[in-house]
Amino acid sequence: MKTLADIPLATPDREAIDAAAGLLRNRFPVVHILLFGSKTTGRDDPESGPVSGPTDPG
């Protein structure tokens, strides 16, 4: 299994993942966070869409 450091991501994508992981860890007893999809496998394209920052769940 790859770690987040092993995945070539654009800075906004990495920052969005880090922010979401932080929110999950602060709210739940998270042990692992698994990522799926074309961005994690390095096969994303323009139709994969940009990543936007996390929204306030409140």
Order of alpha helices (4+ residues) and beta strands (2+ residues): alpha-alpha
